[in-house]
Amino acid sequence: MERRACRARRGLWFAALGICLALPLMACSSAVQRPFFVAEAGTITKNLCFGPESLPGGFEVIGKEIYDHAAAARGTPDPRQRERDYVAWGRVTGSFLQWAFEPPSVPAEDADGTMSEAEIEAALEQARQETLAAPFTGATCRVDLYETIEGASQAFVAEAGDLLAQPSTAEIERDLLGDESLLLVRRYDAPPISRFILIVRLQNVIGQVTVSAPCDTPGGQPCAVAEDRTRSLGTLLIRRLAASAPLSTPVQQSERAETGATVRQEAERLCPERDYTGCVTAYLEHAQQPEPAALCQTEYGEWFFEPPAGRVDELCADGEASIIAIVGGQ
């Protein structure tokens, strides 16, 4: 009796083993455990990109999407193969945001009923001038989350190669941010637009920022302005990834100035996220002035420069905002 019970138990064990082998590996207790963040990856990634408040005034969200493998593979040379690559590389998910500049003077859709033809034409011309004066007119942010650093590194190489293979594209700089990065520009003729693209990897996360502008055209801003804003947004994205992304190894962020940091690095570290690129630009301009200026921040994250009313961490002249830096005056 005892022998039959033993044989029965062995039979049940082998049956269970057979079921386990027939199922995907992750269904068995001996399977390799996926990272803790996989279950909540969708929620995590959609909050990693910066928002419209980090852009200059006048930008509106025109696209927002959770990027599954199929969406992320769109526009690649072989989308189906890229989806298989994503699986092999351990891509989990991603997110994508797109913004466009809306000139303040552009007439409303129902303007025909409230404005004359001459007024509409004048408003459209004013809107055109506002567009040309803007530092850039379009921006995107994309984040892709991978299970491992190795998988993210393989994906970075492939996607950077795809970007460089696009027509009318030129490389500007490599390895300026994160663990790997590539800054490049693509020119379009009709309409004349320059699109700056910065792709960066921080451990097991890949981020991508693009900035578009009708730069180096009659009446337009120099393309150097759009390129500079791309670098600033890339730095902001890295800052957000280091603070909130489920990285393989947590990044220790310091609020203290680093020895040997450049003025730009100080600006990128200290500037609030609201209109971040504008703050960095203004910081660099004040740094070159003979008179010092205090960078003030309100409790709502707004910033402004004024003559110093005190020292760092003291109140600004309005008695409410705090001084977070004093720049220039050297």
Secondary structure, 3 states (H helix, E strand, C coil): CHHHHHHHHHHHHHHHHHHHHHCCHHHCCCCCCCCCCHHHHHHHHCCCCCCHHHCCCCEEEEEEEEECHHHHHCCCCCHHHHHHHHHHHCEEEEEEEEEEECCCCCCCCCHHHCCCHHHHHHHHHHHHHHHHHCCCCEEEEEEEEECCHHHHHHHHHHHHHHHHCCCCEEEEEECCCCCEEEEEEEEECCCCEEEEEEEEEECCEEEEEEEEECCCCCCCCCHHHHHHHHHHHHHHHHHHHHHHCCCCCCCCCCCCCCCCCCHHHHHHHHCCCCCHHHHHHHHHHHHCCCCCEEEEECCCCCEEEECCCCCCCCECCCCCCEEEEEECCC
